[in-house]
Amino acid sequence: MKVSIIRNPVAGGGKHGKAWHAAHGAFVAQFPGLEVHESRSSGDAIRLARAEAERGCELIIVAGGDGTISDVVHGVLTSGRPDTPLAFLPIGTGCDFVRNFALPKDPAEIARRIAAAAPRKMDAGLLLARDAEGREQRRYFANIASVGISGEIVDAVNAPGRRKILGGPLRFLVFSVLAILRYRPYAFDILVDGMRVHEGRLAIAAIANGAWFGGGMHVTPQADLADGFFDIAVMREETVIGLLGLLKSLYSAGHLGHPLLSFHRGRRIELRPQDPNRFPVEVDGESPIRGGFVAEIVPGALTIRT
Ligand SMILES: Nc1ncnc2c1ncn2[C@@H]1O[C@H](COP(=O)(O)OP(=O)(O)OP(=O)(O)O)[C@@H](O)[C@H]1O
């Protein structure tokens, strides 16, 4: 069986070097002949995933965080073999997507679990947008796309040179508080399957396949990776104090009854900006596009073994 790991050596702030050697041994024990391919730069995992799928790889194991998983999902779904099975060894910072699977902590146990797992289907998200020159952009994603404060947070966290400042969940928290203090609400129309569910300024809109983002925030607890729908959380404009309270409650899903929050479910989401600014869009913890977009759920697009 042809099995490859696509590993991001800088995921998790590059702190997984030693643990990686043990993990690698455990995976070779389950998958003899396993190949390891390391991403060399931002976005390189897209190219690697496409190449591995197209050369007939039968299982791609992603060793990285949410950004690497997102890149591999985009690479496989834009390859000639989009049904190539994927599995996950979380070694990132936030690792929000894999929270949906409640994986064991021990890499050897993860390796055994993947080896024993039957392939199953899950949905993917597809974003359709335009770049600054008006060219169409298509971006597949695994977990959540969001705008508003979350877009600003991720843009700030990932700005060049910032990755090294602070590690782990504290990094999200500090940048989240700073972004809330500075946030000037954008105004949007949001349509879910053609129905307008929001008009005006908002704090956050999250279009979710999975249930967690932002390093453990349980934003859409009802989300199901395989139900063929997005769960959408829309948080209207709020005071700074209100937003800081919301931020705290998100970790325990304590935001569910919030009067300014609404939840929706749908297959095609249009996010039309009322402002001309090309605001950042957070996609699986990265900022690959800016400005308005359409998000479509692609039911059963991915094959996974978890
Ligand atoms: N060799 C490399 N050098 C620099 N950046 C890289 C390299 N390989 C991948 N990247 C980029 O590193 C970024 C972060 O990766 P990833 O999301 O996997 O880890 P993380 O940010 O620690 O985890 P999480 O997203 O779960 O918080 C991604 O944007 C990815 O494209």
The ligand as an ORCA input file, in Angstrom:
! r2SCAN-3c Opt
* xyz 0 1
  N       8.544     24.917      5.497
  C       7.699     25.892      5.795
  N       8.160     27.125      6.124
  C       7.312     28.130      6.466
  N       5.964     28.008      6.505
  C       5.451     26.797      6.186
  C       6.281     25.687      5.818
  N       5.485     24.614      5.569
  C       4.202     25.049      5.752
  N       4.176     26.336      6.134
  C       3.012     27.157      6.523
  O       2.898     27.121      7.942
  C       1.614     27.619      8.283
  C       1.105     27.067      9.590
  O       0.881     25.715      9.478
  P      -0.199     24.924     10.355
  O      -1.505     25.611     10.301
  O      -0.141     23.528      9.905
  O       0.379     24.989     11.838
  P      -0.062     25.868     13.059
  O      -0.388     27.264     12.620
  O       0.963     25.687     14.116
  O      -1.361     25.096     13.556
  P      -2.921     25.545     13.638
  O      -3.301     26.104     12.292
  O      -3.639     24.268     13.955
  O      -3.009     26.548     14.733
  C       0.731     27.343      7.074
  O       0.332     28.581      6.513
  C       1.677     26.631      6.100
  O       1.406     26.963      4.744
*
